[in-house]
Amino acid sequence: GVAHLQILDAVWPRSKVPLHRLNFHPRTKDDRERNLRVVRQTLQRLRVVEDAPLDVEPIARGGPQSFTACNDILRWLHAVVQRNCPAVTRRYDAHGRRRQAQTRQSRSSPMGAGLKDSPSDRWY
């Protein structure tokens, strides 16, 4: 869900894609489902959901059975990017946008102190 929403944020940067609503470290199926629901709501708000093959359950479940569902949504997102803004990958600062979202989370959440950097978030 995080990567999917960041792709939408890259294509529609001024549309207020809610990166701050994501769990950047989903550990459970419920966390992944919550993230994918945010993606679906964003697609609806952007009015591009009509043909989006976002099948939340298999993607959230993970494992080999989710490959087809993941592949379908990624192919669809690639087509959306190519159709709307093919040069976006050269100028989108994914790490910076994620940092902004995490900062906003930590300010607005009473448990924000728990959102510290994990070793996997750091760029060496």
BELZI-V680530 format. One record per residue. N is the residue number from 1. RES is the residue in three letters. SS is DSSP state (A for helix, B for strand, O for the rest). PSI is psi in radians with two decimals (* if undefined). NEAR is the number of other ideal C-beta (glycine too) atoms within 12 Angstrom. Layout:
# BELZI-V680530
N:RES:SS:PSI:NEAR ; N:RES:SS:PSI:NEAR
This chain:
# BELZI-V680530
1:GLY:O:-0.63:39 ; 2:VAL:A:-0.87:31 ; 3:ALA:A:-0.70:25 ; 4:HIS:A:-0.79:38 ; 5:LEU:A:-0.58:40 ; 6:GLN:A:-0.56:35 ; 7:ILE:A:-0.77:36 ; 8:LEU:A:-0.66:42 ; 9:ASP:A:-0.61:36 ; 10:ALA:A:-0.69:31 ; 11:VAL:A:-0.67:31 ; 12:TRP:O:1.23:25 ; 13:PRO:A:-0.50:23 ; 14:ARG:A:0.08:10 ; 15:SER:A:0.07:19 ; 16:LYS:O:0.93:17 ; 17:VAL:O:2.18:33 ; 18:PRO:O:1.17:30 ; 19:LEU:A:-0.53:36 ; 20:HIS:A:-0.25:27 ; 21:ARG:A:-0.07:26 ; 22:LEU:O:2.67:34 ; 23:ASN:O:1.90:30 ; 24:PHE:O:-0.15:37 ; 25:HIS:O:1.10:22 ; 26:PRO:O:2.26:21 ; 27:ARG:O:-0.34:13 ; 28:THR:O:2.92:14 ; 29:LYS:A:-0.68:21 ; 30:ASP:A:-0.69:17 ; 31:ASP:A:-0.77:20 ; 32:ARG:A:-0.69:32 ; 33:GLU:A:-0.74:24 ; 34:ARG:A:-0.78:24 ; 35:ASN:A:-0.75:33 ; 36:LEU:A:-0.53:37 ; 37:ARG:A:-0.64:26 ; 38:VAL:A:-0.71:33 ; 39:VAL:A:-0.83:39 ; 40:ARG:A:-0.78:29 ; 41:GLN:A:-0.66:23 ; 42:THR:A:-0.74:33 ; 43:LEU:A:-0.70:33 ; 44:GLN:A:-0.75:16 ; 45:ARG:A:-0.61:18 ; 46:LEU:O:-0.11:26 ; 47:ARG:O:0.70:12 ; 48:VAL:O:0.24:26 ; 49:VAL:O:-0.27:19 ; 50:GLU:O:-0.75:12 ; 51:ASP:O:0.22:16 ; 52:ALA:O:2.16:29 ; 53:PRO:O:0.92:24 ; 54:LEU:O:1.74:35 ; 55:ASP:O:1.68:23 ; 56:VAL:A:-0.85:28 ; 57:GLU:A:-0.96:18 ; 58:PRO:A:-0.61:24 ; 59:ILE:A:-0.76:32 ; 60:ALA:A:-0.58:30 ; 61:ARG:A:-0.63:20 ; 62:GLY:O:-3.00:21 ; 63:GLY:O:-3.12:14 ; 64:PRO:A:-0.53:11 ; 65:GLN:A:-0.27:15 ; 66:SER:A:-0.05:22 ; 67:PHE:A:-0.83:16 ; 68:THR:A:-0.79:16 ; 69:ALA:A:-0.75:27 ; 70:CYS:A:-0.78:28 ; 71:ASN:A:-0.72:18 ; 72:ASP:A:-0.83:21 ; 73:ILE:A:-0.64:34 ; 74:LEU:A:-0.68:22 ; 75:ARG:A:-0.73:17 ; 76:TRP:A:-0.78:27 ; 77:LEU:A:-0.68:35 ; 78:HIS:A:-0.77:20 ; 79:ALA:A:-0.69:19 ; 80:VAL:A:-0.78:29 ; 81:VAL:A:-0.82:26 ; 82:GLN:A:-0.59:16 ; 83:ARG:A:-0.64:14 ; 84:ASN:A:-0.61:20 ; 85:CYS:O:1.29:22 ; 86:PRO:O:-0.38:15 ; 87:ALA:O:0.10:12 ; 88:VAL:A:-0.54:24 ; 89:THR:A:-0.37:17 ; 90:ARG:A:-0.38:11 ; 91:ARG:A:0.00:14 ; 92:TYR:O:2.19:22 ; 93:ASP:O:1.47:17 ; 94:ALA:A:-0.78:25 ; 95:HIS:A:-0.74:17 ; 96:GLY:A:-0.73:18 ; 97:ARG:A:-0.66:28 ; 98:ARG:A:-0.72:30 ; 99:ARG:A:-0.75:22 ; 100:GLN:A:-0.77:22 ; 101:ALA:A:-0.74:31 ; 102:GLN:A:-0.61:29 ; 103:THR:A:-0.74:20 ; 104:ARG:A:-0.68:21 ; 105:GLN:A:-0.81:26 ; 106:SER:A:-0.51:20 ; 107:ARG:A:-0.62:15 ; 108:SER:A:-0.22:15 ; 109:SER:O:2.35:17 ; 110:PRO:O:-0.35:10 ; 111:MET:O:0.34:12 ; 112:GLY:A:-0.47:15 ; 113:ALA:A:-0.40:10 ; 114:GLY:A:-0.03:15 ; 115:LEU:O:0.61:25 ; 116:LYS:O:2.90:16 ; 117:ASP:O:2.42:17 ; 118:SER:O:2.79:12 ; 119:PRO:A:-0.53:9 ; 120:SER:A:-0.28:10 ; 121:ASP:A:-0.34:17 ; 122:ARG:O:2.49:10 ; 123:TRP:O:2.15:12 ; 124:TYR:O:*:5
